Amino acid sequence: MTIKFAQISDLHFSNDYKHSAGEYFEIMNKMDNPFIQLKSLFDNVKKDFDFILLTGDICEYGKISEYQMVKQELSKYFNCPIYSTSGNHENKMNYLKGFLDKNSDQTIFEDYLSKNYRVICLDSSNEKYQNGYISEESCELLRQALRRKTGLPTFLITHHNYWINNLRCLKQSIRKNLKT
């Protein structure tokens, strides 16, 4: 069985790049809407994906309206599920409301099952740790999810690279629960 997907990360979408402030001012001031480049790319690619992985840093300023706009724009390009996780530039409450349509301050953890695959979305963003951090609560949610064997190919997404950043619970959970 073949599973086709695309991964999109670090869009840093904003309604207004020209009036950016902060440490990335020069870069942001020169940016165009990332959907211009995405449209150009995906206009030239067959788009028969099973799903899309959106792996964080979706919006630069984290406004609810921006998350809603990203969701709307992506749904124009793709006729398939879009699975996402937050990045270190996200406003988590607004991400939950604007992109996931949830009104909660809960831990961001999703475990999606389809008939052909499984996608686990794990939040690795933390205000104190720019290189990623997985809370004990998230580690336990991951352990519980991985104990539920599905026999399906499993895609685990985070914003940060967990091998490089030594995110301990991921390595342990993967080694213990995803052995073939």
N, CA, C and O of each residue as an XYZ file, in Angstrom:
720
protein
N       0.844     -1.186      0.000
C       0.000      0.000      0.000
C       0.887      1.248      0.000
O       1.851      1.340      0.760
N       0.555      2.170     -0.836
C       1.280      3.432     -0.931
C       0.483      4.518     -0.225
O      -0.726      4.648     -0.417
N       1.176      5.288      0.588
C       0.567      6.431      1.261
C       1.274      7.680      0.750
O       2.498      7.783      0.823
N       0.493      8.630      0.233
C       1.070      9.863     -0.316
C       0.686     11.033      0.584
O      -0.484     11.243      0.905
N       1.704     11.784      0.978
C       1.434     12.962      1.808
C       2.443     14.046      1.502
O       3.487     13.789      0.903
N       2.126     15.257      1.916
C       3.050     16.390      1.827
C       3.216     16.955      3.226
O       2.280     16.954      4.025
N       4.410     17.433      3.511
C       4.665     18.096      4.783
C       4.955     19.566      4.508
O       5.764     19.910      3.647
N       4.276     20.416      5.260
C       4.477     21.864      5.158
C       4.818     22.360      6.556
O       4.131     22.030      7.522
N       5.872     23.146      6.660
C       6.274     23.644      7.974
C       6.754     25.083      7.863
O       7.194     25.527      6.803
N       6.662     25.787      8.955
C       7.227     27.135      9.081
C       6.703     28.116      8.032
O       7.472     28.824      7.381
N       5.384     28.141      7.884
C       4.782     29.137      6.992
C       4.982     30.554      7.528
O       5.201     31.484      6.751
N       4.909     30.723      8.845
C       5.010     32.043      9.479
C       4.066     33.027      8.796
O       4.440     34.161      8.498
N       2.839     32.575      8.555
C       1.860     33.408      7.854
C       1.503     34.638      8.681
O       1.379     34.578      9.904
N       1.343     35.745      7.980
C       0.901     36.994      8.597
C       0.002     37.720      7.604
O       0.185     37.622      6.391
N      -0.962     38.443      8.136
C      -1.794     39.291      7.280
C      -1.027     40.504      6.773
O      -1.411     41.120      5.779
N       0.069     40.845      7.468
C       0.778     42.074      7.133
C       2.268     41.936      7.419
O       2.718     42.188      8.537
N       3.026     41.536      6.409
C       4.474     41.410      6.578
C       5.175     42.755      6.546
O       6.232     42.917      7.155
N       4.610     43.708      5.855
C       5.290     44.991      5.649
C       5.399     45.827      6.919
O       6.217     46.744      6.982
N       4.602     45.530      7.912
C       4.650     46.307      9.144
C       5.109     45.443     10.312
O       4.651     45.621     11.441
N       6.000     44.524     10.043
C       6.516     43.626     11.066
C       7.474     44.366     11.981
O       8.091     45.361     11.602
N       7.577     43.855     13.184
C       8.516     44.400     14.157
C       9.245     43.233     14.805
O       8.912     42.072     14.565
N      10.228     43.542     15.616
C      10.907     42.490     16.353
C      12.182     42.029     15.673
O      12.687     42.674     14.754
N      12.696     40.890     16.147
C      14.009     40.427     15.724
C      14.088     40.025     14.251
O      15.174     40.035     13.672
N      12.981     39.681     13.650
C      12.989     39.248     12.252
C      12.507     40.351     11.303
O      12.110     40.062     10.174
N      12.537     41.582     11.742
C      11.963     42.679     10.971
C      12.456     42.709      9.524
O      11.644     42.793      8.602
N      13.764     42.644      9.313
C      14.296     42.758      7.950
C      13.816     41.620      7.061
O      13.461     41.841      5.903
N      13.806     40.423      7.589
C      13.345     39.268      6.804
C      11.851     39.390      6.526
O      11.416     39.260      5.381
N      11.072     39.636      7.562
C       9.618     39.687      7.423
C       9.196     40.829      6.504
O       8.230     40.698      5.752
N       9.904     41.931      6.560
C       9.557     43.094      5.750
C       9.724     42.819      4.250
O       9.120     43.503      3.424
N      10.540     41.820      3.899
C      10.779     41.474      2.500
C       9.930     40.295      2.036
O       9.966     39.934      0.859
N       9.172     39.694      2.940
C       8.437     38.474      2.603
C       7.154     38.755      1.842
O       6.541     39.815      1.968
N       6.775     37.767      1.050
C       5.470     37.741      0.420
C       4.627     36.705      1.139
O       5.141     35.890      1.904
N       3.373     36.742      0.895
C       2.463     35.750      1.437
C       2.942     34.356      1.018
O       3.133     34.116     -0.174
N       3.142     33.429      1.967
C       3.657     32.096      1.608
C       2.713     31.327      0.690
O       3.146     30.379      0.034
N       1.461     31.700      0.624
C       0.529     30.993     -0.249
C       0.808     31.267     -1.721
O       0.374     30.503     -2.583
N       1.527     32.345     -2.019
C       1.943     32.598     -3.402
C       2.901     31.495     -3.844
O       2.747     30.927     -4.926
N       3.902     31.193     -2.992
C       4.850     30.132     -3.321
C       4.189     28.758     -3.281
O       4.468     27.920     -4.138
N       3.322     28.511     -2.307
C       2.639     27.213     -2.226
C       1.764     26.981     -3.447
O       1.748     25.886     -4.010
N       1.043     28.003     -3.849
C       0.188     27.861     -5.032
C       1.033     27.535     -6.258
O       0.682     26.657     -7.046
N       2.143     28.244     -6.414
C       3.034     27.989     -7.534
C       3.563     26.558     -7.496
O       3.605     25.885     -8.526
N       3.956     26.101     -6.341
C       4.463     24.738     -6.188
C       3.383     23.703     -6.473
O       3.592     22.791     -7.273
N       2.240     23.838     -5.830
C       1.212     22.812     -5.936
C       0.404     22.888     -7.226
O      -0.297     21.935     -7.569
N       0.489     23.994     -7.940
C      -0.120     24.043     -9.276
C       0.611     23.113    -10.238
O       0.043     22.656    -11.230
N       1.880     22.840     -9.930
C       2.704     22.014    -10.805
C       2.911     20.591    -10.277
O       3.743     19.852    -10.803
N       2.172     20.211     -9.259
C       2.305     18.884     -8.657
C       0.936     18.225     -8.638
O      -0.074     18.870     -8.358
N       0.915     16.946     -8.934
C      -0.340     16.210     -8.820
C      -0.708     16.165     -7.338
O       0.111     15.776     -6.506
N      -1.923     16.558     -7.012
C      -2.311     16.735     -5.615
C      -3.199     15.604     -5.096
O      -4.185     15.866     -4.408
N      -2.876     14.390     -5.406
C      -3.690     13.286     -4.915
C      -3.109     12.717     -3.616
O      -2.829     11.523     -3.513
N      -2.936     13.597     -2.638
C      -2.371     13.211     -1.350
C      -3.423     12.531     -0.479
O      -4.611     12.840     -0.563
N      -2.969     11.605      0.353
C      -3.844     11.001      1.359
C      -4.057     11.969      2.520
O      -5.123     11.999      3.135
N      -3.028     12.754      2.804
C      -3.136     13.753      3.865
C      -1.986     14.741      3.760
O      -1.016     14.523      3.033
N      -2.120     15.838      4.508
C      -1.095     16.876      4.609
C      -0.661     16.961      6.068
O      -1.496     16.923      6.972
N       0.648     17.076      6.295
C       1.181     17.302      7.635
C       1.628     18.763      7.715
O       2.479     19.200      6.940
N       1.064     19.495      8.631
C       1.415     20.897      8.865
C       2.126     20.935     10.219
O       1.491     20.819     11.267
N       3.455     21.098     10.182
C       4.244     20.841     11.386
C       4.777     22.091     12.076
O       5.963     22.178     12.394
N       3.915     23.032     12.299
C       4.224     24.123     13.205
C       4.729     25.404     12.581
O       5.038     25.479     11.392
N       4.801     26.413     13.440
C       5.094     27.790     13.058
C       4.197     28.203     11.895
O       4.650     28.685     10.857
N       2.922     27.992     12.117
C       1.909     28.241     11.098
C       1.731     29.740     10.892
O       1.720     30.223      9.760
N       1.593     30.466     11.987
C       1.393     31.920     11.912
C       2.478     32.637     12.698
O       2.938     32.152     13.731
N       2.874     33.779     12.204
C       3.936     34.532     12.864
C       3.448     35.223     14.134
O       4.167     35.250     15.133
N       2.251     35.776     14.113
C       1.774     36.542     15.265
C       0.661     35.842     16.027
O       0.253     36.315     17.088
N       0.165     34.734     15.513
C      -0.777     33.906     16.258
C      -2.168     34.478     16.430
O      -2.822     34.214     17.440
N      -2.629     35.245     15.479
C      -3.997     35.775     15.557
C      -4.979     34.695     15.103
O      -4.704     33.945     14.166
N      -6.124     34.627     15.778
C      -7.150     33.642     15.412
C      -7.514     33.779     13.943
O      -7.636     32.779     13.236
N      -7.688     35.007     13.481
C      -8.073     35.227     12.075
C      -7.018     34.690     11.113
O      -7.354     34.215     10.029
N      -5.746     34.762     11.501
C      -4.693     34.237     10.635
C      -4.739     32.709     10.569
O      -4.566     32.129      9.498
N      -4.971     32.062     11.705
C      -5.104     30.594     11.691
C      -6.288     30.172     10.824
O      -6.205     29.207     10.064
N      -7.375     30.900     10.949
C      -8.556     30.581     10.147
C      -8.269     30.770      8.655
O      -8.725     29.981      7.827
N      -7.516     31.814      8.318
C      -7.180     32.068      6.927
C      -6.272     30.964      6.371
O      -6.467     30.521      5.239
N      -5.292     30.521      7.148
C      -4.412     29.431      6.711
C      -5.228     28.172      6.458
O      -5.058     27.506      5.437
N      -6.107     27.854      7.385
C      -6.953     26.663      7.228
C      -7.800     26.768      5.955
O      -7.913     25.805      5.196
N      -8.382     27.925      5.736
C      -9.215     28.149      4.555
C      -8.395     28.038      3.270
O      -8.836     27.407      2.310
N      -7.217     28.639      3.244
C      -6.373     28.600      2.049
C      -5.912     27.179      1.745
O      -5.941     26.753      0.591
N      -5.490     26.445      2.768
C      -5.030     25.072      2.541
C      -6.161     24.183      2.043
O      -5.938     23.292      1.224
N      -7.369     24.419      2.533
C      -8.496     23.597      2.082
C      -8.834     23.866      0.616
O      -9.462     23.029     -0.032
N      -8.429     25.017      0.084
C      -8.621     25.299     -1.346
C      -7.688     24.442     -2.205
O      -8.047     24.029     -3.308
N      -6.491     24.184     -1.686
C      -5.484     23.441     -2.443
C      -5.644     21.935     -2.324
O      -5.362     21.202     -3.272
N      -6.088     21.473     -1.179
C      -6.052     20.042     -0.886
C      -7.426     19.508     -0.524
O      -8.149     20.107      0.272
N      -7.771     18.397     -1.105
C      -9.030     17.727     -0.793
C      -8.713     16.469      0.024
O      -9.007     15.349     -0.393
N      -8.109     16.683      1.192
C      -7.713     15.582      2.056
C      -7.554     16.127      3.472
O      -7.524     17.342      3.669
N      -7.452     15.239      4.459
C      -7.254     15.716      5.839
C      -5.937     16.479      5.983
O      -4.945     16.173      5.320
N      -5.956     17.473      6.860
C      -4.751     18.227      7.200
C      -4.528     18.035      8.696
O      -5.356     18.435      9.515
N      -3.406     17.422      9.037
C      -3.053     17.173     10.435
C      -1.972     18.170     10.825
O      -1.024     18.401     10.074
N      -2.123     18.757     12.002
C      -1.183     19.820     12.376
C      -0.745     19.701     13.822
O      -1.386     19.053     14.649
N       0.369     20.351     14.089
C       0.843     20.537     15.450
C       1.397     21.954     15.554
O       1.685     22.593     14.542
N       1.540     22.428     16.763
C       1.999     23.811     16.932
C       3.517     23.880     16.946
O       4.206     22.890     17.191
N       4.014     25.077     16.675
C       5.448     25.342     16.722
C       5.758     26.380     17.776
O       4.865     26.832     18.493
N       7.011     26.757     17.874
C       7.419     27.701     18.914
C       6.984     29.137     18.619
O       7.150     30.003     19.478
N       6.440     29.418     17.450
C       5.925     30.765     17.152
C       4.419     30.854     17.347
O       3.835     31.922     17.162
N       3.788     29.756     17.716
C       2.334     29.730     17.846
C       1.851     30.406     19.129
O       2.535     30.393     20.152
N       0.675     30.989     19.052
C      -0.100     31.343     20.226
C      -1.029     30.143     20.428
O      -1.990     29.967     19.680
N      -0.744     29.330     21.428
C      -1.424     28.033     21.543
C      -2.937     28.158     21.680
O      -3.674     27.397     21.053
N      -3.410     29.098     22.483
C      -4.862     29.263     22.648
C      -5.506     29.633     21.315
O      -6.550     29.091     20.953
N      -4.882     30.553     20.589
C      -5.445     30.973     19.305
C      -5.307     29.884     18.240
O      -6.158     29.766     17.358
N      -4.241     29.092     18.320
C      -4.092     27.940     17.416
C      -5.222     26.944     17.656
O      -5.838     26.453     16.710
N      -5.490     26.650     18.927
C      -6.582     25.727     19.250
C      -7.916     26.252     18.724
O      -8.697     25.497     18.144
N      -8.175     27.532     18.924
C      -9.454     28.124     18.499
C      -9.525     28.317     16.983
O     -10.515     27.953     16.349
N      -8.470     28.890     16.414
C      -8.521     29.294     15.011
C      -8.253     28.184     14.013
O      -8.787     28.204     12.904
N      -7.419     27.202     14.400
C      -7.086     26.147     13.448
C      -7.769     24.828     13.774
O      -8.246     24.134     12.876
N      -7.819     24.479     15.059
C      -8.415     23.194     15.449
C      -9.877     23.316     15.875
O     -10.523     22.308     16.162
N     -10.401     24.538     15.919
C     -11.792     24.776     16.328
C     -12.087     24.221     17.723
O     -13.148     23.642     17.955
N     -11.150     24.400     18.641
C     -11.328     23.937     20.025
C     -11.241     25.130     20.962
O     -10.420     26.026     20.765
N     -12.076     25.137     21.962
C     -12.029     26.181     22.979
C     -11.485     25.580     24.261
O     -12.244     25.179     25.143
N     -10.170     25.521     24.356
C      -9.573     24.843     25.492
C      -8.129     25.282     25.645
O      -7.516     25.796     24.709
N      -7.602     25.072     26.831
C      -6.171     25.282     27.048
C      -5.501     23.934     27.309
O      -4.456     23.856     27.955
N      -6.125     22.883     26.794
C      -5.629     21.529     27.003
C      -4.279     21.319     26.320
O      -3.867     22.106     25.468
N      -3.613     20.261     26.707
C      -2.385     19.868     26.041
C      -2.714     19.536     24.586
O      -3.709     18.870     24.299
N      -1.876     20.004     23.688
C      -2.120     19.745     22.276
C      -1.577     18.357     21.948
O      -0.369     18.149     21.832
N      -2.503     17.422     21.804
C      -2.163     16.042     21.476
C      -3.335     15.452     20.722
O      -4.465     15.455     21.212
N      -3.068     14.950     19.540
C      -4.127     14.342     18.733
C      -3.641     12.994     18.233
O      -2.467     12.832     17.899
N      -4.543     12.034     18.181
C      -4.242     10.688     17.677
C      -5.333     10.346     16.670
O      -6.447      9.985     17.048
N      -5.006     10.461     15.394
C      -5.980     10.243     14.323
C      -5.777      8.858     13.708
O      -4.652      8.454     13.415
N      -6.861      8.156     13.524
C      -6.827      6.855     12.867
C      -7.651      6.914     11.592
O      -8.781      7.404     11.591
N      -7.081      6.415     10.518
C      -7.848      6.212      9.295
C      -7.789      4.716      9.009
O      -7.193      3.960      9.776
N      -8.389      4.299      7.939
C      -8.352      2.862      7.644
C      -6.974      2.421      7.159
O      -6.662      1.231      7.197
N      -6.132      3.378      6.694
C      -4.830      3.021      6.121
C      -3.617      3.522      6.891
O      -2.500      3.083      6.618
N      -3.801      4.422      7.837
C      -2.658      5.002      8.541
C      -3.120      5.612      9.867
O      -4.312      5.718     10.156
N      -2.122      6.004     10.653
C      -2.357      6.675     11.925
C      -1.425      7.884     11.986
O      -0.259      7.790     11.602
N      -1.935      9.017     12.466
C      -1.120     10.215     12.650
C      -1.264     10.669     14.101
O      -2.371     10.893     14.590
N      -0.125     10.799     14.777
C      -0.095     11.324     16.142
C       0.566     12.690     16.091
O       1.695     12.826     15.618
N      -0.139     13.701     16.577
C       0.359     15.080     16.584
C       0.738     15.441     18.016
O      -0.112     15.475     18.905
N       2.010     15.708     18.224
C       2.546     15.960     19.561
C       3.166     17.348     19.606
O       4.002     17.688     18.770
N       2.764     18.128     20.560
C       3.255     19.497     20.704
C       4.641     19.481     21.350
O       4.802     19.008     22.475
N       5.628     19.996     20.639
C       6.986     20.077     21.193
C       7.388     21.514     21.506
O       8.539     21.772     21.858
N       6.458     22.441     21.381
C       6.805     23.843     21.598
C       6.641     24.212     23.073
O       5.760     23.708     23.769
N       7.509     25.096     23.517
C       7.485     25.554     24.894
C       8.170     26.911     24.930
O       9.245     27.085     24.356
N       7.549     27.870     25.602
C       8.089     29.229     25.640
C       9.493     29.298     26.217
O      10.281     30.161     25.829
N       9.815     28.398     27.144
C      11.123     28.429     27.805
C      12.214     27.713     27.016
O      13.399     27.975     27.219
N      11.820     26.807     26.111
C      12.791     25.981     25.395
C      12.581     26.128     23.893
O      11.736     25.443     23.316
N      13.334     27.008     23.260
C      13.172     27.267     21.830
C      13.496     26.050     20.965
O      13.016     25.950     19.836
N      14.303     25.130     21.481
C      14.667     23.943     20.704
C      13.731     22.769     20.936
O      13.993     21.665     20.460
N      12.658     22.991     21.651
C      11.664     21.954     21.843
C      11.694     21.326     23.225
O      12.746     21.203     23.853
N      10.526     20.936     23.675
C      10.373     20.314     24.987
C       9.064     19.538     24.985
O       8.042     20.031     24.506
N       9.098     18.328     25.519
C       7.891     17.524     25.652
C       7.599     17.380     27.140
O       8.427     16.869     27.894
N       6.425     17.828     27.560
C       6.062     17.756     28.974
C       5.826     16.311     29.383
O       5.599     15.450     28.533
N       5.879     16.046     30.675
C       5.591     14.694     31.184
C       4.166     14.289     30.833
O       3.910     13.124     30.530
N       3.239     15.238     30.871
C       1.855     14.942     30.498
C       1.782     14.468     29.036
O       1.099     13.491     28.729
N       2.484     15.161     28.153
C       2.502     14.760     26.748
C       3.195     13.417     26.560
O       2.770     12.599     25.745
N       4.274     13.193     27.326
C       4.964     11.888     27.257
C       4.003     10.768     27.633
O       3.970      9.722     26.984
N       3.235     10.989     28.669
C       2.302      9.943     29.100
C       1.201      9.739     28.062
O       0.810      8.602     27.797
N       0.702     10.808     27.479
C      -0.296     10.667     26.412
C       0.278      9.870     25.238
O      -0.406      9.031     24.652
N       1.533     10.142     24.906
C       2.181      9.407     23.820
C       2.334      7.929     24.197
O       2.033      7.053     23.386
N       2.797      7.645     25.417
C       2.947      6.250     25.853
C       1.623      5.500     25.754
O       1.569      4.377     25.254
N       0.560      6.132     26.234
C      -0.759      5.492     26.189
C      -1.194      5.243     24.744
O      -1.715      4.175     24.423
N      -0.982      6.220     23.888
C      -1.387      6.071     22.491
C      -0.605      4.941     21.818
O      -1.180      4.137     21.084
N       0.696      4.883     22.065
C       1.520      3.871     21.412
C       1.248      2.464     21.937
O       1.506      1.479     21.245
N       0.732      2.372     23.148
C       0.348      1.052     23.672
C      -0.865      0.490     22.945
O      -1.073     -0.723     22.910
N      -1.662      1.379     22.369
C      -2.825      0.928     21.589
C      -2.338      0.563     20.186
O      -2.312      1.401     19.285
N      -1.965     -0.662     20.027
C      -1.425     -1.133     18.741
C      -2.531     -1.084     17.686
O      -3.666     -1.486     17.939
N      -2.184     -0.593     16.518
C      -3.173     -0.508     15.440
C      -2.787     -1.361     14.237
O      -3.638     -1.704     13.417
N      -1.516     -1.701     14.132
C      -1.054     -2.419     12.958
C      -0.945     -1.532     11.726
O      -0.653     -2.011     10.630
N      -1.176     -0.257     11.907
C      -1.132      0.702     10.789
C       0.200      1.439     10.773
O       0.832      1.603     11.816
N       0.636      1.888      9.579
C       1.792      2.788      9.548
C       1.464      4.019     10.396
O       0.387      4.602     10.273
N       2.410      4.404     11.258
C       2.181      5.504     12.192
C       3.123      6.656     11.884
O       4.334      6.470     11.766
N       2.553      7.850     11.755
C       3.311      9.073     11.530
C       3.224      9.899     12.804
O       2.132     10.282     13.223
N       4.361     10.173     13.419
C       4.425     10.991     14.621
C       4.993     12.339     14.223
O       6.125     12.426     13.747
N       4.205     13.399     14.419
C       4.697     14.719     14.018
C       4.870     15.633     15.220
O       4.046     15.662     16.135
N       5.957     16.370     15.188
C       6.256     17.446     16.131
C       6.836     18.583     15.298
O       7.133     18.409     14.117
N       6.990     19.721     15.909
C       7.641     20.819     15.197
C       9.156     20.663     15.240
O       9.842     20.934     14.255
N       9.668     20.231     16.369
C      11.114     20.135     16.559
C      11.621     18.745     16.227
O      10.900     17.756     16.353
N      12.871     18.686     15.802
C      13.508     17.412     15.507
C      13.868     16.742     16.836
O      14.769     17.197     17.541
N      13.176     15.685     17.165
C      13.371     15.088     18.475
C      14.652     14.286     18.588
O      15.098     14.047     19.710
N      15.266     13.860     17.511
C      16.549     13.149     17.627
C      17.664     14.125     17.924
O      18.521     13.860     18.766
N      17.656     15.245     17.240
C      18.707     16.239     17.465
C      18.542     16.886     18.833
O      19.526     17.094     19.543
N      17.321     17.202     19.202
C      17.073     17.947     20.440
C      16.967     17.059     21.666
O      16.667     17.547     22.756
N      17.209     15.759     21.507
C      17.265     14.839     22.633
C      15.987     14.872     23.464
O      16.040     14.968     24.691
N      14.855     14.794     22.802
C      13.587     14.761     23.516
C      13.370     13.338     24.021
O      12.806     12.490     23.330
N      13.831     13.105     25.237
C      13.958     11.806     25.870
C      12.732     10.923     25.762
O      12.860      9.764     25.368
N      11.562     11.414     26.090
C      10.392     10.533     26.140
C      10.040      9.993     24.764
O       9.530      8.879     24.643
N      10.309     10.778     23.726
C      10.007     10.289     22.381
C      10.892      9.113     22.027
O      10.412      8.095     21.527
N      12.169      9.248     22.283
C      13.093      8.160     21.959
C      12.705      6.891     22.714
O      12.659      5.807     22.133
N      12.430      7.031     23.998
C      12.078      5.858     24.800
C      10.773      5.243     24.332
O      10.691      4.024     24.185
N       9.757      6.048     24.094
C       8.458      5.536     23.677
C       8.533      4.878     22.310
O       7.920      3.837     22.075
N       9.283      5.486     21.424
C       9.396      4.925     20.087
C      10.130      3.584     20.137
O       9.690      2.604     19.536
N      11.235      3.550     20.848
C      11.997      2.299     20.934
C      11.160      1.185     21.553
O      11.187      0.048     21.082
N      10.427      1.508     22.594
C       9.683      0.478     23.325
C       8.426      0.043     22.589
O       8.111     -1.147     22.572
N       7.703      0.970     21.984
C       6.365      0.680     21.471
C       6.240      0.541     19.959
O       5.231      0.028     19.476
N       7.225      0.979     19.212
C       7.107      0.916     17.770
C       8.096     -0.062     17.145
O       8.418      0.051     15.962
N       8.573     -1.009     17.922
C       9.468     -2.016     17.366
C       8.708     -2.858     16.375
O       7.539     -3.181     16.586
N       9.380     -3.221     15.277
C       8.719     -4.033     14.255
C       8.917     -5.503     14.516
O       8.427     -6.337     13.754
